[in-house]
Structures are given as structure tokens and as C-alpha cells.
Amino acid sequence: MSNQDIHPNKYSELRNTHKYYIDIYNSLYQLKSEKEEELKSIFKMIKTELIESNKHPPKDIIKDILKIIPYNNRYTKSYLFLAKLFSDEYHVEEVKGISDISNILFYKEHGIKIDKSFDFEKDDFENLDIHTENTIYRAIMNNDLEKFITFTGIDGFDKDQKLKSDLYPDSYEGYSLLELCCYHGAVDCFKFLRTKFNSEITQRCLELSFLGGNKEIMSECFKYQKPNEKCMEYAIISHNIDFVTFLMNEYNIDIDLEICGFYNNLESFLVYFDQTNDINKCFVYSPIIGITSLTEYFISHGANINEKNNNGETALHIAALYNSKEIAEVLISHGANINEKDKNGDTALYYAAYNNSKETAELLISHGANVNEKDQNGETALYYAAYNNSKETAELLISHGANINEKDQDGETALHKTARNNSKETAELLISHGANVNEKDQDGRTALHKAARNNNKEIAEILISHGANINEKDQDRETALHKTARNNSKETAELLISHGANINEKDQDGRTALHKAARNNNKEIAEILISHGANINEKDQDRETALHKTARNNSKETAELLISHGVNINEKK
């Protein structure tokens, strides 16, 4: 069937069929209310239309709600309130796979750890109260020009200040005040900054204006910057179809179907289909939306069941990743290849394992998916489950014969992956099924070396409690303690020492852990080592002490520490 054979009114037909979905997610992404009665009205609509009528899992609804927060953070409390309504109504005890910031916010608001595996002690989130009363950020959020001007008149005001906060998307570089105005659509504060301080309109200003939605700000930004793919991404997330079609028609920026699916923008997804008639591409990404009838529509209109995207992924890969079991069943019933591989050699089972899509994984295995299939890196699906702490799916794979101690091309086992990524629950599972805690990779490193390097103290504790050799050496003759010293893994270093790690053990170059700490200016680790008896004047094969290493690498703080503990400053090589 050619593209031209597709029904000419397909957009209208599909939009009308799925209007409930479009309206619900538009109301969520464009939320502008903190009133409980309005929020409860949205709750009832979702309950009726998505959960009861179309079988959308409540856990998925909660994930969808919480992931919106960084893009509309003025209404953070509203999203947290809605998520709590669903967790209470459906007795949802845990939701995995939500962002760290969502975990923290939900816990702060409701006192509930919604993802039990999340480490609340290890992750330290700052700047969560930036929008409190009498802050410049609150003034911007409310477009309160009077208060904003007051803040700019305070002695020491920094017009170039930057805000880094996990409440905002991609904020690792920090947001300028003008960029914050664009995000919040604070047009009066925006104009003031431009007039008073000639604040620079950056590329990010234009990008964020698509979230803020103020057309006056957007128009001004267009005078200085050209739109890019990030603009389209934020336009899609804003669920403003006018912005999306504007970028598509005026600037030829493609609609990203994966972004549409992830952020529940079915309307933009359908616009892409209407404009391109690319039925195969739309079919491949349709499982992200999670509406079985939509995927069936594309199949019935001639989509290739094993069509691949640019990454070599089929619709079955996508269904597995998003745990769309019902859609996966439909795909398999129409001849989808269970063991089809993407560009990395990964089958759909890998995707299910990575995202802990247990139900879909069971389906795939029941239809012949090979649990010990290896990808181009020599990794099996169990590796993916281990890396992402997908304990339930790992358990399923093991029960169907997954090889626990299989090695990849780097000689790593699944246990190495858990140690590297702090997948505690999956590590315990693997060990309980016979994983060798002292197995070495091709560089002679055990799982304990990996845990030490990444400061994953909890994993290290598990490994030690199950017989991991504390002083095992890799091919460079480094112990786990050497790894902690090099990477400033303070907590894990203390753990290793408490279990008998040899403080003065030397590597192949005669260097102790103190040499490593000194070289990398890891003062805290050096303090720990010294307090436990590290030899300050120990020399390596080059006859250098730790002080020599600090001098060579400009490790000033560690040098001062060593001197304060009596290191010989005149020691010669």
C-alpha cells in the first residue's frame, strides 16, 4: 500500500478517536492551577478516561505527572498533589524509574519514599526552596516587577548571577536572570533587564521561551537567535501545537516522534504523520504512546512489522522498553521478529531488562526470546538488568537459564555492572544465585575494585559480607583502596580500612594509596589514610614520596596536610 492510499482525513480521524488522551495530557502539561477542586477534576478525568476505560497503569500515570515538574515548576505542588491522589486511590506503594528530583520532592511534600531503591542520603539536592517568598526567583516566577526592581537595587546585586537548580531542565551550566524570565514568561522583568542592564539574549533564552509561552518574549528572542532542535523539544513539551507547527513550517525543524511519545504529545505525533505520511516511522514509535489501537491502525494501513528506526530499533524494541505488553502481543501476533537486533546487537529482551519491563520480558521469553543472546559487546540481557538495577527482570532471566557468571568482551560479569552502578538489590540477587564475588575482568579487577572506584559503599559492603578479597590486586597491582584514593571515594575507603585493607600496600610502581591521593589532591582520603597509619615518607619505584606527587601535580591542600603531619620536606629522590 502506498502512502497516497492512506485515508486523506487521517489526522482528523485519529485526533477524534484519541481526543480524550490529547485533552488529558494538554491539561497536565499546561496546568495553571493550585486549586484542589480543579486538580480533583483532572484526577477524575484521568481515572475515568485513562485508567478505567483504557487500562493505563496508575504507576505510569504517576510517572507521567512527576516528569512534568521541571518544565512547569511553578505548579510543583499541584503535580505532587495529583500524584498523591493516584498513589492513595490505587494503593501504589512504589514507582520505579522516576527522576531523582521527583523522588526528593515527593518525599519532602508527603513523607513517602516513592522509589524505595533511591538513596536519599547519598543524593544531596540543593536549591529546592529557591521560589520561597522574598527571593528574586519568586519575583521572576510571578512577574512581580516591583519586587524584582527592589532586588536589583540592593547593594552587591549581581546582574550576571546564575542559578543552578534541579527544578529546571538542563541547569548544569546555570540559568541567567533573563533566561529565567523566558522560562516563566515574565515579560515585565524581561523588559526591565533588557533596558536597565542590556542583558544578553542567549540561545537558551529562545529555547526556554517555548516553555514560558510568552509571545512577546519569544518575538524579541527571535531577533537575536535562530531556533534549533531544543526549541522544538520544548515546544512539544509545552503541548502548544501552534508553536510546534510554526517551527515545522517556518524553519523546517522536524518533529521528534520519540520526544512526542515520551512527553505524551499525541497531537504533535499526529501532525507529523499528517505532514509526512511516513507510516513506518510513526508505527515504530507508536508504542511509546501506549495506545494499542494506534499501533493497530498503522499495522492495518500497511506498516512493515519489522521496520527499524535509525538506531535499528523495531516497534517491538520500543514496546519492550516502555513495558507496553499489550502492544507487544499485537506485534508478535502480526509476525514481529522476537530476536531482531538493533545496531548494538540488542534484542527487545535487552530493552525490557534495562527498563525492568518484567511483564513484557515474560511475554518475549514465552515466545522464544534467547536469554543468553550476546550483543556486539558480548553482553546479555542480564547485564542490562544488572546495570540498571532491574531486579525483578533479572530474577526472571535467571529463572529461565541466564548465565550468572557470563563474561562480556571486557571480561566483566553482571556483578561487575552492579558494582559500577550501585545496583544493590540486583547485586544481592546475583550473589544469592552463585555469582563469583572475586571474579576478575580482563584488567584483573573484581567487582570490589569497581565499587571502590565509584564510591558505591553499599555495594562494597555487600561484596565484603559475601567474601570479597579486600586486598585483591588487579593487573596494575592496585587494590580497591588504591581505587578509592585515586577517585576520592572517602566513604568506601573508610569501609575498606575497617575491614582490614592494607594501608601501605604498593602497586606495580611501588605507589601506596597515599601516593594516589596526593597525586589527585584528594585531601580527605589522605587524612583518612594518615589517621590509620599510612607511611608519610614511603617512596615508590621512582623514589618519590607523596609530597613529591603533590609538588608535581600542584596538590596544594594535600601538600599542606602532609607537612602538618611531619613529612620530610627535604627528602630527595
Summary of the structure (lengths in Angstrom):
residues: 573
radius of gyration: 27.6
end to end distance: 79.7
largest distance: 86.4
contacts: 1959
relative contact order: 0.04
helix: 56%
strand: 1%
